[in-house]
Amino acid sequence: MNLLKSICAYLIFSLLFATAHVQADSVCAVTSACAYVGAVANAPSCVILDCNGSTQPPPPPTCTPPAVLNPATNQCVIPPNASCDSSQLSSSIGGKFLRRQCSASMIFWPNGISGSGDGSDLAKALGGSWPAYSYAGYSPTFTINSGWYLALAFTPNKTGAIQLVANSSYGDGGTISLSTVPGALTRDATGAICVLTRGSNNSLYVSTVAGSVCQVQQGVTYYVNIADVDSLGNNLCFKGPANSCASSTLSYTLYTSGH
């Protein structure tokens, strides 16, 4: 009788253990298929809840063109050769966002020479290449629509420096910045390196020299962003009251070194 009870108890225990094991495997299978928890420190991956404690990459973010996914960082970035697009909004300026203008009327003073009209590439706008731009010593003057900004891309391929100094004889100083993404016009914006808010004495000095305030590196694409707005987002008008014009002119004298 005792032997029979022992056999029954063993069979019941075995059945319960097998059932529990199947349930545990089922839970692990479901969990490991979908449950991500926080990011692993200093690594672009997440911990996944499974039976073995394994790790897998997190689901990639959805990037809005022209931004693309950088697989090394699992982040959205705008590639250096991305074409200019009016959907590329600026950082928030007084709660307002400017749209990117891809072409602009351009005159080089004091000789009144008409420019190329390219509003997206610094070399095409100024002629030549970094840092030996063709119109050094001139004052390139841009006409920019109210509510828009220019982002002029350039990639240093040698040591050197350029300086853009506001010239109030021909246009406003506006807001001017250096960044690694187009439209970073505020100091807290992603990619902003140097930002000078509205001012008739604005002077943006960009150099490859280590320790420079606005330092750039060879082989990296940067943007010179300009817009005729103040820190509140008001559209400024050269020689006129704010918010009273459809477009305005901004002018900077160009100096270069390290040809």
C-alpha positions as CSV (number, residue, x, y, z in Angstrom):
1,M,0.0,0.0,0.0
2,N,2.8,2.4,0.9
3,L,4.6,1.5,-2.3
4,L,1.5,2.3,-4.3
5,K,1.2,5.7,-2.6
6,S,4.8,6.5,-3.3
7,I,4.4,5.7,-7.0
8,C,1.2,7.8,-7.3
9,A,3.0,10.7,-5.5
10,Y,6.0,10.5,-7.9
11,L,3.7,10.5,-11.0
12,I,1.7,13.5,-9.8
13,F,5.0,15.4,-9.0
14,S,6.4,14.6,-12.4
15,L,3.2,15.8,-14.2
16,L,3.2,19.1,-12.2
17,F,6.9,19.7,-13.0
18,A,6.5,19.1,-16.7
19,T,3.5,21.4,-16.9
20,A,5.3,24.2,-15.1
21,H,8.3,23.8,-17.4
22,V,6.2,24.1,-20.5
23,Q,4.5,27.2,-19.0
24,A,7.8,28.7,-18.2
25,D,9.1,28.0,-21.8
26,S,5.9,29.6,-23.2
27,V,6.4,32.7,-21.1
28,C,10.0,33.0,-22.2
29,A,9.2,32.5,-25.8
30,V,6.5,35.3,-25.7
31,T,8.7,37.7,-23.7
32,S,11.8,37.2,-25.7
33,A,10.0,38.1,-28.9
34,C,8.8,41.5,-27.8
35,A,9.9,42.9,-24.5
36,Y,12.7,45.5,-24.6
37,V,13.8,47.3,-21.4
38,G,16.2,50.3,-21.0
39,A,19.3,51.0,-23.0
40,V,22.6,49.4,-22.1
41,A,25.1,52.0,-20.9
42,N,27.5,53.3,-23.6
43,A,26.2,50.9,-26.2
44,P,23.5,51.3,-28.9
45,S,21.6,48.2,-27.8
46,C,18.9,47.2,-25.4
47,V,18.3,44.4,-22.9
48,I,15.7,41.9,-24.0
49,L,13.8,39.8,-21.6
50,D,14.4,36.2,-22.5
51,C,15.4,33.0,-20.7
52,N,19.1,33.4,-21.5
53,G,19.6,37.1,-20.7
54,S,20.8,37.8,-24.3
55,T,20.9,41.3,-25.9
56,Q,19.7,42.4,-29.3
57,P,19.7,45.8,-31.1
58,P,16.7,48.1,-30.4
59,P,14.2,48.7,-33.1
60,P,15.6,51.4,-35.5
61,P,14.0,54.8,-35.4
62,T,11.9,56.1,-38.3
63,C,13.9,58.8,-40.1
64,T,12.2,61.6,-42.0
65,P,14.0,62.4,-45.3
66,P,16.5,63.7,-46.1
67,A,17.7,62.2,-42.7
68,V,18.9,58.6,-42.9
69,L,19.7,56.0,-40.3
70,N,23.3,55.8,-39.2
71,P,23.7,52.1,-38.3
72,A,26.8,52.8,-36.1
73,T,24.8,55.0,-33.7
74,N,21.2,53.9,-34.5
75,Q,20.3,57.6,-34.9
76,C,18.9,59.7,-37.7
77,V,21.4,62.0,-39.4
78,I,21.3,64.3,-42.4
79,P,24.0,63.1,-44.8
80,P,26.5,65.8,-46.0
81,N,25.4,65.5,-49.6
82,A,21.7,65.8,-48.8
83,S,20.0,68.0,-51.3
84,C,18.6,71.3,-50.1
85,D,14.9,71.0,-49.2
86,S,12.4,73.5,-47.9
87,S,11.2,70.9,-45.4
88,Q,14.5,71.3,-43.4
89,L,13.2,73.5,-40.7
90,S,15.5,75.6,-38.5
91,S,15.7,75.3,-34.7
92,S,13.0,77.1,-32.8
93,I,13.6,80.9,-32.6
94,G,11.2,82.4,-30.2
95,G,8.9,79.5,-30.8
96,K,9.0,80.0,-34.6
97,F,10.6,77.7,-37.2
98,L,12.2,79.0,-40.4
99,R,12.2,77.1,-43.7
100,R,15.3,76.5,-45.7
101,Q,15.7,78.6,-48.8
102,C,17.8,76.9,-51.5
103,S,18.5,79.8,-53.9
104,A,18.8,83.5,-53.3
105,S,19.6,86.7,-55.2
106,M,23.2,87.5,-54.5
107,I,25.4,90.6,-55.3
108,F,29.1,91.1,-54.5
109,W,29.7,94.6,-53.4
110,P,31.3,97.1,-53.9
111,N,31.5,96.2,-57.6
112,G,27.8,95.1,-57.9
113,I,28.8,91.7,-59.4
114,S,25.9,89.3,-59.6
115,G,26.4,85.9,-57.8
116,S,25.4,82.4,-58.8
117,G,22.2,82.4,-56.8
118,D,23.1,79.1,-55.1
119,G,21.8,79.2,-51.5
120,S,23.0,75.8,-50.3
121,D,26.7,75.4,-51.1
122,L,29.3,77.9,-49.9
123,A,31.8,77.2,-52.7
124,K,29.1,77.6,-55.4
125,A,28.0,80.8,-53.7
126,L,31.4,82.4,-53.2
127,G,33.4,80.7,-56.0
128,G,36.6,78.7,-55.5
129,S,37.0,76.3,-52.6
130,W,37.9,76.3,-48.9
131,P,39.5,78.5,-47.8
132,A,40.5,80.3,-51.0
133,Y,37.1,81.5,-52.0
134,S,37.1,83.7,-55.1
135,Y,35.3,86.7,-53.7
136,A,37.6,87.3,-50.6
137,G,37.6,91.0,-49.9
138,Y,34.1,91.5,-51.3
139,S,30.8,91.7,-49.5
140,P,28.4,89.0,-50.6
141,T,24.9,90.3,-50.0
142,F,22.0,87.8,-50.0
143,T,18.3,88.5,-50.4
144,I,16.4,86.1,-48.1
145,N,12.6,85.7,-47.9
146,S,11.0,86.5,-44.6
147,G,10.5,83.4,-42.5
148,W,13.3,81.5,-44.3
149,Y,17.0,80.9,-43.8
150,L,20.1,80.0,-45.9
151,A,22.4,77.0,-45.0
152,L,25.6,77.1,-47.0
153,A,27.4,73.7,-46.8
154,F,31.2,73.4,-47.0
155,T,33.8,70.7,-46.2
156,P,37.3,71.8,-45.3
157,N,40.0,69.8,-47.1
158,K,43.0,71.7,-45.9
159,T,44.0,74.0,-43.0
160,G,42.8,77.6,-43.1
161,A,40.2,80.1,-41.9
162,I,37.5,82.3,-43.1
163,Q,35.7,85.3,-41.5
164,L,32.4,86.8,-42.3
165,V,32.0,90.3,-40.9
166,A,28.6,92.1,-41.1
167,N,28.6,95.0,-43.5
168,S,25.7,97.4,-42.6
169,S,26.3,99.4,-45.8
170,Y,24.6,96.8,-47.9
171,G,22.5,94.7,-45.5
172,D,21.7,93.5,-42.0
173,G,23.9,91.4,-39.8
174,G,21.0,89.2,-38.9
175,T,21.6,85.9,-37.1
176,I,24.5,83.8,-38.3
177,S,25.8,80.4,-37.1
178,L,28.1,77.5,-37.7
179,S,26.8,74.0,-37.3
180,T,27.0,70.4,-38.4
181,V,23.3,70.3,-39.5
182,P,21.4,72.9,-41.5
183,G,19.3,75.4,-39.6
184,A,20.9,75.3,-36.2
185,L,20.3,79.0,-35.4
186,T,20.1,78.9,-31.6
187,R,22.8,77.9,-29.1
188,D,20.9,75.0,-27.7
189,A,20.2,73.5,-31.1
190,T,21.5,70.1,-32.1
191,G,24.7,70.5,-34.1
192,A,25.2,74.2,-33.2
193,I,28.9,75.2,-32.8
194,C,28.8,79.0,-32.9
195,V,25.7,81.2,-32.9
196,L,25.7,85.0,-33.2
197,T,22.3,86.6,-32.7
198,R,21.2,89.6,-34.6
199,G,23.8,92.4,-34.6
200,S,25.3,94.9,-37.0
201,N,28.8,94.0,-35.8
202,N,28.4,90.2,-36.1
203,S,31.7,88.5,-37.1
204,L,31.9,84.7,-37.6
205,Y,35.5,83.4,-37.6
206,V,35.8,79.8,-38.7
207,S,39.2,78.0,-38.5
208,T,40.8,74.6,-38.5
209,V,43.3,75.7,-35.8
210,A,42.9,73.6,-32.6
211,G,41.3,75.6,-29.8
212,S,39.4,78.1,-32.0
213,V,36.0,79.0,-30.8
214,C,34.5,78.1,-34.1
215,Q,36.8,75.2,-35.0
216,V,36.2,72.9,-37.9
217,Q,37.9,69.7,-38.9
218,Q,39.1,68.5,-42.4
219,G,36.8,66.1,-44.0
220,V,33.7,67.1,-42.0
221,T,30.7,68.9,-43.6
222,Y,29.5,72.1,-41.9
223,Y,26.9,74.8,-42.6
224,V,27.0,78.5,-42.4
225,N,23.4,79.5,-41.5
226,I,22.1,83.0,-41.9
227,A,18.6,84.5,-41.4
228,D,17.4,88.1,-40.9
229,V,15.6,87.4,-37.6
230,D,16.1,88.5,-34.0
231,S,16.1,86.2,-30.9
232,L,12.3,86.5,-30.7
233,G,11.8,85.2,-34.2
234,N,10.7,88.6,-35.6
235,N,11.5,89.0,-39.3
236,L,13.8,91.9,-39.7
237,C,13.8,94.3,-42.7
238,F,17.0,96.1,-43.9
239,K,16.3,99.9,-43.3
240,G,12.7,99.2,-42.4
241,P,10.5,98.2,-39.4
242,A,10.4,94.5,-38.4
243,N,7.8,92.2,-39.9
244,S,7.0,94.7,-42.7
245,C,8.8,93.1,-45.7
246,A,8.5,90.1,-47.9
247,S,12.3,89.7,-48.0
248,S,15.5,91.4,-46.6
249,T,19.2,91.6,-47.4
250,L,22.1,90.4,-45.3
251,S,25.7,91.4,-46.1
252,Y,29.0,90.1,-44.8
253,T,32.5,91.0,-45.9
254,L,34.5,87.9,-46.6
255,Y,38.1,87.4,-45.4
256,T,40.2,84.3,-45.9
257,S,43.6,82.9,-44.9
258,G,45.6,79.8,-45.5
259,H,45.2,79.6,-49.3
